[in-house]
């Protein structure tokens, strides 16, 4: 990805499943922060529905506030 070669800080990617998936496949994501909200939907759009290859994750931080779990993972390369 072109952005990886530029100087600068972190870029927050906040979007839907296809945006996250495209950036994961291109190797443009170093960390994932996933919020888990305790609601059962019954149906929905999977966040990682059709990745071309498995991604190994390392849990580096977890917090729970008001029942919402925030999980930070590093992408293992």
PyMOL Python script that loads the backbone (N, CA, C, O; Angstrom):
from pymol import cmd

cmd.read_pdbstr("""\
ATOM      1  N   UNK A   1       0.836  -1.191   0.000  1.00  0.00           N
ATOM      2  CA  UNK A   1       0.000   0.000   0.000  1.00  0.00           C
ATOM      3  C   UNK A   1       0.873   1.245   0.000  1.00  0.00           C
ATOM      4  O   UNK A   1       1.904   1.303   0.670  1.00  0.00           O
ATOM      5  N   UNK A   2       0.445   2.222  -0.754  1.00  0.00           N
ATOM      6  CA  UNK A   2       1.204   3.463  -0.862  1.00  0.00           C
ATOM      7  C   UNK A   2       1.301   4.191   0.476  1.00  0.00           C
ATOM      8  O   UNK A   2       2.343   4.774   0.775  1.00  0.00           O
ATOM      9  N   UNK A   3       0.253   4.174   1.282  1.00  0.00           N
ATOM     10  CA  UNK A   3       0.261   4.887   2.556  1.00  0.00           C
ATOM     11  C   UNK A   3       1.342   4.377   3.496  1.00  0.00           C
ATOM     12  O   UNK A   3       1.904   5.160   4.262  1.00  0.00           O
ATOM     13  N   UNK A   4       1.644   3.096   3.457  1.00  0.00           N
ATOM     14  CA  UNK A   4       2.638   2.516   4.355  1.00  0.00           C
ATOM     15  C   UNK A   4       4.023   3.123   4.115  1.00  0.00           C
ATOM     16  O   UNK A   4       4.819   3.204   5.051  1.00  0.00           O
ATOM     17  N   UNK A   5       4.328   3.546   2.898  1.00  0.00           N
ATOM     18  CA  UNK A   5       5.645   4.088   2.574  1.00  0.00           C
ATOM     19  C   UNK A   5       5.789   5.565   2.949  1.00  0.00           C
ATOM     20  O   UNK A   5       6.898   6.097   2.909  1.00  0.00           O
ATOM     21  N   UNK A   6       4.716   6.224   3.306  1.00  0.00           N
ATOM     22  CA  UNK A   6       4.762   7.642   3.670  1.00  0.00           C
ATOM     23  C   UNK A   6       5.060   7.820   5.147  1.00  0.00           C
ATOM     24  O   UNK A   6       4.754   6.954   5.967  1.00  0.00           O
ATOM     25  N   UNK A   7       5.666   8.967   5.479  1.00  0.00           N
ATOM     26  CA  UNK A   7       5.898   9.299   6.876  1.00  0.00           C
ATOM     27  C   UNK A   7       4.593   9.742   7.513  1.00  0.00           C
ATOM     28  O   UNK A   7       3.689  10.234   6.838  1.00  0.00           O
ATOM     29  N   UNK A   8       4.510   9.561   8.807  1.00  0.00           N
ATOM     30  CA  UNK A   8       3.316  10.011   9.514  1.00  0.00           C
ATOM     31  C   UNK A   8       2.946   9.055  10.617  1.00  0.00           C
ATOM     32  O   UNK A   8       3.644   8.074  10.875  1.00  0.00           O
ATOM     33  N   UNK A   9       1.852   9.349  11.255  1.00  0.00           N
ATOM     34  CA  UNK A   9       1.406   8.545  12.374  1.00  0.00           C
ATOM     35  C   UNK A   9       0.376   7.516  11.977  1.00  0.00           C
ATOM     36  O   UNK A   9       0.317   7.054  10.838  1.00  0.00           O
ATOM     37  N   UNK A  10      -0.424   7.179  12.951  1.00  0.00           N
ATOM     38  CA  UNK A  10      -1.461   6.171  12.745  1.00  0.00           C
ATOM     39  C   UNK A  10      -2.594   6.716  11.885  1.00  0.00           C
ATOM     40  O   UNK A  10      -2.858   7.918  11.861  1.00  0.00           O
ATOM     41  N   UNK A  11      -3.243   5.819  11.191  1.00  0.00           N
ATOM     42  CA  UNK A  11      -4.446   6.144  10.433  1.00  0.00           C
ATOM     43  C   UNK A  11      -5.571   5.293  11.001  1.00  0.00           C
ATOM     44  O   UNK A  11      -5.451   4.071  11.089  1.00  0.00           O
ATOM     45  N   UNK A  12      -6.656   5.937  11.383  1.00  0.00           N
ATOM     46  CA  UNK A  12      -7.815   5.212  11.883  1.00  0.00           C
ATOM     47  C   UNK A  12      -8.698   4.842  10.712  1.00  0.00           C
ATOM     48  O   UNK A  12      -9.115   5.696   9.929  1.00  0.00           O
ATOM     49  N   UNK A  13      -8.974   3.566  10.606  1.00  0.00           N
ATOM     50  CA  UNK A  13      -9.860   3.058   9.557  1.00  0.00           C
ATOM     51  C   UNK A  13     -11.160   2.660  10.239  1.00  0.00           C
ATOM     52  O   UNK A  13     -11.189   1.734  11.048  1.00  0.00           O
ATOM     53  N   UNK A  14     -12.212   3.351   9.914  1.00  0.00           N
ATOM     54  CA  UNK A  14     -13.502   3.081  10.529  1.00  0.00           C
ATOM     55  C   UNK A  14     -14.493   2.889   9.399  1.00  0.00           C
ATOM     56  O   UNK A  14     -14.901   3.847   8.743  1.00  0.00           O
ATOM     57  N   UNK A  15     -14.873   1.651   9.181  1.00  0.00           N
ATOM     58  CA  UNK A  15     -15.754   1.409   8.049  1.00  0.00           C
ATOM     59  C   UNK A  15     -16.370   0.035   8.112  1.00  0.00           C
ATOM     60  O   UNK A  15     -16.305  -0.657   9.128  1.00  0.00           O
ATOM     61  N   UNK A  16     -16.956  -0.334   7.029  1.00  0.00           N
ATOM     62  CA  UNK A  16     -17.658  -1.598   6.939  1.00  0.00           C
ATOM     63  C   UNK A  16     -16.754  -2.764   6.616  1.00  0.00           C
ATOM     64  O   UNK A  16     -15.538  -2.623   6.490  1.00  0.00           O
ATOM     65  N   UNK A  17     -17.374  -3.908   6.485  1.00  0.00           N
ATOM     66  CA  UNK A  17     -16.660  -5.169   6.302  1.00  0.00           C
ATOM     67  C   UNK A  17     -15.782  -5.177   5.057  1.00  0.00           C
ATOM     68  O   UNK A  17     -14.651  -5.660   5.115  1.00  0.00           O
ATOM     69  N   UNK A  18     -16.262  -4.663   3.949  1.00  0.00           N
ATOM     70  CA  UNK A  18     -15.469  -4.741   2.712  1.00  0.00           C
ATOM     71  C   UNK A  18     -14.244  -3.837   2.771  1.00  0.00           C
ATOM     72  O   UNK A  18     -13.193  -4.202   2.244  1.00  0.00           O
ATOM     73  N   UNK A  19     -14.351  -2.670   3.397  1.00  0.00           N
ATOM     74  CA  UNK A  19     -13.200  -1.775   3.533  1.00  0.00           C
ATOM     75  C   UNK A  19     -12.117  -2.402   4.403  1.00  0.00           C
ATOM     76  O   UNK A  19     -10.942  -2.398   4.038  1.00  0.00           O
ATOM     77  N   UNK A  20     -12.512  -2.937   5.548  1.00  0.00           N
ATOM     78  CA  UNK A  20     -11.558  -3.592   6.448  1.00  0.00           C
ATOM     79  C   UNK A  20     -10.914  -4.785   5.756  1.00  0.00           C
ATOM     80  O   UNK A  20      -9.701  -4.976   5.839  1.00  0.00           O
ATOM     81  N   UNK A  21     -11.708  -5.573   5.087  1.00  0.00           N
ATOM     82  CA  UNK A  21     -11.209  -6.772   4.409  1.00  0.00           C
ATOM     83  C   UNK A  21     -10.198  -6.420   3.317  1.00  0.00           C
ATOM     84  O   UNK A  21      -9.155  -7.067   3.216  1.00  0.00           O
ATOM     85  N   UNK A  22     -10.488  -5.410   2.505  1.00  0.00           N
ATOM     86  CA  UNK A  22      -9.562  -4.989   1.449  1.00  0.00           C
ATOM     87  C   UNK A  22      -8.227  -4.533   2.032  1.00  0.00           C
ATOM     88  O   UNK A  22      -7.170  -4.877   1.504  1.00  0.00           O
ATOM     89  N   UNK A  23      -8.270  -3.771   3.104  1.00  0.00           N
ATOM     90  CA  UNK A  23      -7.034  -3.284   3.724  1.00  0.00           C
ATOM     91  C   UNK A  23      -6.252  -4.408   4.395  1.00  0.00           C
ATOM     92  O   UNK A  23      -5.021  -4.404   4.371  1.00  0.00           O
ATOM     93  N   UNK A  24      -6.950  -5.367   4.990  1.00  0.00           N
ATOM     94  CA  UNK A  24      -6.269  -6.538   5.566  1.00  0.00           C
ATOM     95  C   UNK A  24      -5.550  -7.332   4.484  1.00  0.00           C
ATOM     96  O   UNK A  24      -4.390  -7.709   4.653  1.00  0.00           O
ATOM     97  N   UNK A  25      -6.227  -7.582   3.388  1.00  0.00           N
ATOM     98  CA  UNK A  25      -5.640  -8.358   2.290  1.00  0.00           C
ATOM     99  C   UNK A  25      -4.426  -7.658   1.688  1.00  0.00           C
ATOM    100  O   UNK A  25      -3.487  -8.320   1.246  1.00  0.00           O
ATOM    101  N   UNK A  26      -4.436  -6.325   1.666  1.00  0.00           N
ATOM    102  CA  UNK A  26      -3.332  -5.557   1.091  1.00  0.00           C
ATOM    103  C   UNK A  26      -2.170  -5.393   2.070  1.00  0.00           C
ATOM    104  O   UNK A  26      -1.140  -4.819   1.716  1.00  0.00           O
ATOM    105  N   UNK A  27      -2.328  -5.892   3.301  1.00  0.00           N
ATOM    106  CA  UNK A  27      -1.264  -5.764   4.297  1.00  0.00           C
ATOM    107  C   UNK A  27      -1.166  -4.376   4.890  1.00  0.00           C
ATOM    108  O   UNK A  27      -0.118  -3.997   5.413  1.00  0.00           O
ATOM    109  N   UNK A  28      -2.238  -3.615   4.816  1.00  0.00           N
ATOM    110  CA  UNK A  28      -2.219  -2.240   5.282  1.00  0.00           C
ATOM    111  C   UNK A  28      -2.677  -2.032   6.708  1.00  0.00           C
ATOM    112  O   UNK A  28      -2.797  -0.889   7.149  1.00  0.00           O
ATOM    113  N   UNK A  29      -2.935  -3.097   7.441  1.00  0.00           N
ATOM    114  CA  UNK A  29      -3.405  -2.969   8.823  1.00  0.00           C
ATOM    115  C   UNK A  29      -2.417  -3.666   9.750  1.00  0.00           C
ATOM    116  O   UNK A  29      -2.070  -4.830   9.550  1.00  0.00           O
ATOM    117  N   UNK A  30      -1.968  -2.927  10.778  1.00  0.00           N
ATOM    118  CA  UNK A  30      -1.060  -3.482  11.782  1.00  0.00           C
ATOM    119  C   UNK A  30      -1.796  -3.910  13.042  1.00  0.00           C
ATOM    120  O   UNK A  30      -1.386  -4.855  13.716  1.00  0.00           O
ATOM    121  N   UNK A  31      -2.889  -3.212  13.362  1.00  0.00           N
ATOM    122  CA  UNK A  31      -3.640  -3.457  14.591  1.00  0.00           C
ATOM    123  C   UNK A  31      -5.131  -3.450  14.282  1.00  0.00           C
ATOM    124  O   UNK A  31      -5.588  -2.762  13.370  1.00  0.00           O
ATOM    125  N   UNK A  32      -5.867  -4.216  15.046  1.00  0.00           N
ATOM    126  CA  UNK A  32      -7.331  -4.186  14.995  1.00  0.00           C
ATOM    127  C   UNK A  32      -7.848  -3.859  16.387  1.00  0.00           C
ATOM    128  O   UNK A  32      -7.370  -4.416  17.375  1.00  0.00           O
ATOM    129  N   UNK A  33      -8.806  -2.973  16.469  1.00  0.00           N
ATOM    130  CA  UNK A  33      -9.519  -2.737  17.717  1.00  0.00           C
ATOM    131  C   UNK A  33     -10.971  -3.105  17.437  1.00  0.00           C
ATOM    132  O   UNK A  33     -11.648  -2.470  16.629  1.00  0.00           O
ATOM    133  N   UNK A  34     -11.426  -4.135  18.117  1.00  0.00           N
ATOM    134  CA  UNK A  34     -12.764  -4.666  17.866  1.00  0.00           C
ATOM    135  C   UNK A  34     -13.604  -4.478  19.124  1.00  0.00           C
ATOM    136  O   UNK A  34     -13.222  -4.917  20.208  1.00  0.00           O
ATOM    137  N   UNK A  35     -14.742  -3.826  18.970  1.00  0.00           N
ATOM    138  CA  UNK A  35     -15.665  -3.643  20.080  1.00  0.00           C
ATOM    139  C   UNK A  35     -16.748  -4.707  20.034  1.00  0.00           C
ATOM    140  O   UNK A  35     -17.343  -4.967  18.988  1.00  0.00           O
ATOM    141  N   UNK A  36     -16.989  -5.311  21.177  1.00  0.00           N
ATOM    142  CA  UNK A  36     -18.034  -6.332  21.265  1.00  0.00           C
ATOM    143  C   UNK A  36     -19.143  -5.794  22.164  1.00  0.00           C
ATOM    144  O   UNK A  36     -18.949  -5.567  23.359  1.00  0.00           O
ATOM    145  N   UNK A  37     -20.299  -5.600  21.558  1.00  0.00           N
ATOM    146  CA  UNK A  37     -21.453  -5.064  22.271  1.00  0.00           C
ATOM    147  C   UNK A  37     -22.417  -6.221  22.508  1.00  0.00           C
ATOM    148  O   UNK A  37     -22.797  -6.915  21.565  1.00  0.00           O
ATOM    149  N   UNK A  38     -22.816  -6.432  23.764  1.00  0.00           N
ATOM    150  CA  UNK A  38     -23.617  -7.616  24.090  1.00  0.00           C
ATOM    151  C   UNK A  38     -25.068  -7.530  23.606  1.00  0.00           C
ATOM    152  O   UNK A  38     -25.996  -7.353  24.396  1.00  0.00           O
ATOM    153  N   UNK A  39     -25.235  -7.660  22.291  1.00  0.00           N
ATOM    154  CA  UNK A  39     -26.555  -7.679  21.675  1.00  0.00           C
ATOM    155  C   UNK A  39     -26.589  -8.809  20.659  1.00  0.00           C
ATOM    156  O   UNK A  39     -25.689  -8.915  19.827  1.00  0.00           O
ATOM    157  N   UNK A  40     -27.594  -9.639  20.713  1.00  0.00           N
ATOM    158  CA  UNK A  40     -27.724 -10.730  19.752  1.00  0.00           C
ATOM    159  C   UNK A  40     -28.633 -10.251  18.627  1.00  0.00           C
ATOM    160  O   UNK A  40     -29.802  -9.936  18.849  1.00  0.00           O
ATOM    161  N   UNK A  41     -28.083 -10.202  17.416  1.00  0.00           N
ATOM    162  CA  UNK A  41     -28.836  -9.696  16.274  1.00  0.00           C
ATOM    163  C   UNK A  41     -29.642 -10.770  15.565  1.00  0.00           C
ATOM    164  O   UNK A  41     -30.720 -10.497  15.037  1.00  0.00           O
ATOM    165  N   UNK A  42     -29.123 -11.987  15.554  1.00  0.00           N
ATOM    166  CA  UNK A  42     -29.799 -13.056  14.831  1.00  0.00           C
ATOM    167  C   UNK A  42     -29.346 -13.158  13.395  1.00  0.00           C
ATOM    168  O   UNK A  42     -29.365 -14.243  12.814  1.00  0.00           O
ATOM    169  N   UNK A  43     -28.938 -12.045  12.812  1.00  0.00           N
ATOM    170  CA  UNK A  43     -28.449 -12.026  11.442  1.00  0.00           C
ATOM    171  C   UNK A  43     -27.671 -10.730  11.264  1.00  0.00           C
ATOM    172  O   UNK A  43     -27.961  -9.727  11.917  1.00  0.00           O
ATOM    173  N   UNK A  44     -26.699 -10.755  10.392  1.00  0.00           N
ATOM    174  CA  UNK A  44     -25.917  -9.551  10.152  1.00  0.00           C
ATOM    175  C   UNK A  44     -24.824  -9.816   9.136  1.00  0.00           C
ATOM    176  O   UNK A  44     -24.719 -10.912   8.586  1.00  0.00           O
ATOM    177  N   UNK A  45     -24.019  -8.806   8.898  1.00  0.00           N
ATOM    178  CA  UNK A  45     -22.919  -8.912   7.945  1.00  0.00           C
ATOM    179  C   UNK A  45     -21.664  -9.332   8.705  1.00  0.00           C
ATOM    180  O   UNK A  45     -21.254  -8.635   9.633  1.00  0.00           O
ATOM    181  N   UNK A  46     -21.043 -10.456   8.336  1.00  0.00           N
ATOM    182  CA  UNK A  46     -19.807 -10.865   8.998  1.00  0.00           C
ATOM    183  C   UNK A  46     -18.697  -9.843   8.726  1.00  0.00           C
ATOM    184  O   UNK A  46     -18.604  -9.307   7.622  1.00  0.00           O
ATOM    185  N   UNK A  47     -17.870  -9.580   9.718  1.00  0.00           N
ATOM    186  CA  UNK A  47     -16.791  -8.613   9.548  1.00  0.00           C
ATOM    187  C   UNK A  47     -15.694  -9.137   8.636  1.00  0.00           C
ATOM    188  O   UNK A  47     -15.117  -8.377   7.858  1.00  0.00           O
ATOM    189  N   UNK A  48     -15.404 -10.421   8.723  1.00  0.00           N
ATOM    190  CA  UNK A  48     -14.339 -11.025   7.913  1.00  0.00           C
ATOM    191  C   UNK A  48     -14.911 -12.219   7.153  1.00  0.00           C
ATOM    192  O   UNK A  48     -14.543 -13.361   7.429  1.00  0.00           O
ATOM    193  N   UNK A  49     -15.789 -11.971   6.220  1.00  0.00           N
ATOM    194  CA  UNK A  49     -16.535 -13.040   5.562  1.00  0.00           C
ATOM    195  C   UNK A  49     -15.705 -13.869   4.591  1.00  0.00           C
ATOM    196  O   UNK A  49     -15.843 -15.091   4.558  1.00  0.00           O
ATOM    197  N   UNK A  50     -14.862 -13.243   3.813  1.00  0.00           N
ATOM    198  CA  UNK A  50     -14.200 -14.009   2.751  1.00  0.00           C
ATOM    199  C   UNK A  50     -12.739 -13.605   2.570  1.00  0.00           C
ATOM    200  O   UNK A  50     -12.313 -13.273   1.464  1.00  0.00           O
ATOM    201  N   UNK A  51     -11.982 -13.634   3.651  1.00  0.00           N
ATOM    202  CA  UNK A  51     -10.547 -13.357   3.537  1.00  0.00           C
ATOM    203  C   UNK A  51      -9.888 -14.446   2.708  1.00  0.00           C
ATOM    204  O   UNK A  51     -10.263 -15.616   2.792  1.00  0.00           O
ATOM    205  N   UNK A  52      -8.916 -14.060   1.915  1.00  0.00           N
ATOM    206  CA  UNK A  52      -8.230 -15.026   1.060  1.00  0.00           C
ATOM    207  C   UNK A  52      -7.292 -15.933   1.846  1.00  0.00           C
ATOM    208  O   UNK A  52      -7.054 -17.074   1.451  1.00  0.00           O
ATOM    209  N   UNK A  53      -6.760 -15.428   2.958  1.00  0.00           N
ATOM    210  CA  UNK A  53      -5.875 -16.255   3.783  1.00  0.00           C
ATOM    211  C   UNK A  53      -6.091 -15.934   5.259  1.00  0.00           C
ATOM    212  O   UNK A  53      -6.559 -14.852   5.615  1.00  0.00           O
ATOM    213  N   UNK A  54      -5.743 -16.886   6.096  1.00  0.00           N
ATOM    214  CA  UNK A  54      -5.886 -16.742   7.536  1.00  0.00           C
ATOM    215  C   UNK A  54      -4.959 -15.647   8.053  1.00  0.00           C
ATOM    216  O   UNK A  54      -3.829 -15.515   7.583  1.00  0.00           O
ATOM    217  N   UNK A  55      -5.430 -14.868   9.014  1.00  0.00           N
ATOM    218  CA  UNK A  55      -4.621 -13.840   9.668  1.00  0.00           C
ATOM    219  C   UNK A  55      -4.456 -14.231  11.130  1.00  0.00           C
ATOM    220  O   UNK A  55      -5.443 -14.445  11.834  1.00  0.00           O
ATOM    221  N   UNK A  56      -3.225 -14.323  11.582  1.00  0.00           N
ATOM    222  CA  UNK A  56      -2.941 -14.636  12.981  1.00  0.00           C
ATOM    223  C   UNK A  56      -2.959 -13.339  13.779  1.00  0.00           C
ATOM    224  O   UNK A  56      -2.382 -12.336  13.358  1.00  0.00           O
ATOM    225  N   UNK A  57      -3.619 -13.362  14.927  1.00  0.00           N
ATOM    226  CA  UNK A  57      -3.745 -12.179  15.769  1.00  0.00           C
ATOM    227  C   UNK A  57      -3.130 -12.436  17.135  1.00  0.00           C
ATOM    228  O   UNK A  57      -3.104 -13.570  17.615  1.00  0.00           O
ATOM    229  N   UNK A  58      -2.633 -11.366  17.758  1.00  0.00           N
ATOM    230  CA  UNK A  58      -2.106 -11.426  19.115  1.00  0.00           C
ATOM    231  C   UNK A  58      -2.871 -10.403  19.950  1.00  0.00           C
ATOM    232  O   UNK A  58      -2.804  -9.205  19.674  1.00  0.00           O
ATOM    233  N   UNK A  59      -3.595 -10.863  20.965  1.00  0.00           N
ATOM    234  CA  UNK A  59      -4.331  -9.954  21.838  1.00  0.00           C
ATOM    235  C   UNK A  59      -3.331  -9.176  22.686  1.00  0.00           C
ATOM    236  O   UNK A  59      -2.552  -9.776  23.428  1.00  0.00           O
ATOM    237  N   UNK A  60      -3.342  -7.848  22.587  1.00  0.00           N
ATOM    238  CA  UNK A  60      -2.389  -7.023  23.327  1.00  0.00           C
ATOM    239  C   UNK A  60      -3.063  -6.171  24.398  1.00  0.00           C
ATOM    240  O   UNK A  60      -2.391  -5.658  25.293  1.00  0.00           O
ATOM    241  N   UNK A  61      -4.382  -6.015  24.314  1.00  0.00           N
ATOM    242  CA  UNK A  61      -5.083  -5.210  25.313  1.00  0.00           C
ATOM    243  C   UNK A  61      -6.564  -5.551  25.285  1.00  0.00           C
ATOM    244  O   UNK A  61      -7.137  -5.807  24.226  1.00  0.00           O
ATOM    245  N   UNK A  62      -7.171  -5.549  26.458  1.00  0.00           N
ATOM    246  CA  UNK A  62      -8.622  -5.724  26.524  1.00  0.00           C
ATOM    247  C   UNK A  62      -9.163  -4.903  27.687  1.00  0.00           C
ATOM    248  O   UNK A  62      -8.581  -4.879  28.771  1.00  0.00           O
ATOM    249  N   UNK A  63     -10.274  -4.237  27.447  1.00  0.00           N
ATOM    250  CA  UNK A  63     -10.949  -3.479  28.489  1.00  0.00           C
ATOM    251  C   UNK A  63     -12.446  -3.732  28.368  1.00  0.00           C
ATOM    252  O   UNK A  63     -12.964  -4.020  27.289  1.00  0.00           O
ATOM    253  N   UNK A  64     -13.121  -3.617  29.500  1.00  0.00           N
ATOM    254  CA  UNK A  64     -14.579  -3.739  29.509  1.00  0.00           C
ATOM    255  C   UNK A  64     -15.137  -2.534  30.259  1.00  0.00           C
ATOM    256  O   UNK A  64     -14.783  -2.288  31.412  1.00  0.00           O
ATOM    257  N   UNK A  65     -16.008  -1.793  29.594  1.00  0.00           N
ATOM    258  CA  UNK A  65     -16.646  -0.630  30.203  1.00  0.00           C
ATOM    259  C   UNK A  65     -18.136  -0.708  29.916  1.00  0.00           C
ATOM    260  O   UNK A  65     -18.552  -0.785  28.760  1.00  0.00           O
ATOM    261  N   UNK A  66     -18.937  -0.687  30.978  1.00  0.00           N
ATOM    262  CA  UNK A  66     -20.395  -0.767  30.843  1.00  0.00           C
ATOM    263  C   UNK A  66     -20.825  -1.972  30.012  1.00  0.00           C
ATOM    264  O   UNK A  66     -21.795  -1.898  29.259  1.00  0.00           O
ATOM    265  N   UNK A  67     -20.099  -3.081  30.152  1.00  0.00           N
ATOM    266  CA  UNK A  67     -20.450  -4.311  29.459  1.00  0.00           C
ATOM    267  C   UNK A  67     -19.965  -4.406  28.025  1.00  0.00           C
ATOM    268  O   UNK A  67     -20.188  -5.424  27.369  1.00  0.00           O
ATOM    269  N   UNK A  68     -19.302  -3.363  27.518  1.00  0.00           N
ATOM    270  CA  UNK A  68     -18.767  -3.378  26.152  1.00  0.00           C
ATOM    271  C   UNK A  68     -17.285  -3.728  26.216  1.00  0.00           C
ATOM    272  O   UNK A  68     -16.506  -3.033  26.867  1.00  0.00           O
ATOM    273  N   UNK A  69     -16.901  -4.800  25.544  1.00  0.00           N
ATOM    274  CA  UNK A  69     -15.503  -5.242  25.526  1.00  0.00           C
ATOM    275  C   UNK A  69     -14.792  -4.628  24.324  1.00  0.00           C
ATOM    276  O   UNK A  69     -15.276  -4.714  23.195  1.00  0.00           O
ATOM    277  N   UNK A  70     -13.648  -4.011  24.575  1.00  0.00           N
ATOM    278  CA  UNK A  70     -12.803  -3.472  23.510  1.00  0.00           C
ATOM    279  C   UNK A  70     -11.534  -4.322  23.487  1.00  0.00           C
ATOM    280  O   UNK A  70     -10.806  -4.389  24.477  1.00  0.00           O
ATOM    281  N   UNK A  71     -11.276  -4.965  22.357  1.00  0.00           N
ATOM    282  CA  UNK A  71     -10.146  -5.877  22.208  1.00  0.00           C
ATOM    283  C   UNK A  71      -9.186  -5.305  21.174  1.00  0.00           C
ATOM    284  O   UNK A  71      -9.583  -4.992  20.052  1.00  0.00           O
ATOM    285  N   UNK A  72      -7.915  -5.168  21.561  1.00  0.00           N
ATOM    286  CA  UNK A  72      -6.905  -4.679  20.618  1.00  0.00           C
ATOM    287  C   UNK A  72      -5.991  -5.845  20.260  1.00  0.00           C
ATOM    288  O   UNK A  72      -5.423  -6.503  21.131  1.00  0.00           O
ATOM    289  N   UNK A  73      -5.864  -6.081  18.968  1.00  0.00           N
ATOM    290  CA  UNK A  73      -5.030  -7.156  18.446  1.00  0.00           C
ATOM    291  C   UNK A  73      -3.947  -6.588  17.543  1.00  0.00           C
ATOM    292  O   UNK A  73      -4.188  -5.637  16.799  1.00  0.00           O
ATOM    293  N   UNK A  74      -2.762  -7.164  17.606  1.00  0.00           N
ATOM    294  CA  UNK A  74      -1.727  -6.922  16.602  1.00  0.00           C
ATOM    295  C   UNK A  74      -1.848  -8.008  15.546  1.00  0.00           C
ATOM    296  O   UNK A  74      -2.146  -9.159  15.864  1.00  0.00           O
ATOM    297  N   UNK A  75      -1.617  -7.642  14.292  1.00  0.00           N
ATOM    298  CA  UNK A  75      -1.583  -8.620  13.205  1.00  0.00           C
ATOM    299  C   UNK A  75      -0.196  -9.243  13.203  1.00  0.00           C
ATOM    300  O   UNK A  75       0.803  -8.531  13.092  1.00  0.00           O
ATOM    301  N   UNK A  76      -0.124 -10.551  13.323  1.00  0.00           N
ATOM    302  CA  UNK A  76       1.177 -11.235  13.260  1.00  0.00           C
ATOM    303  C   UNK A  76       1.599 -11.356  11.810  1.00  0.00           C
ATOM    304  O   UNK A  76       0.811 -11.765  10.957  1.00  0.00           O
ATOM    305  N   UNK A  77       2.819 -11.006  11.539  1.00  0.00           N
ATOM    306  CA  UNK A  77       3.345 -11.055  10.163  1.00  0.00           C
ATOM    307  C   UNK A  77       4.352 -12.163  10.028  1.00  0.00           C
ATOM    308  O   UNK A  77       4.906 -12.365   8.947  1.00  0.00           O
TER     309      UNK A  77
END
""", "prot")
cmd.dss("prot")
cmd.show_as("cartoon", "prot")
cmd.util.cbc("prot")
cmd.orient("prot")
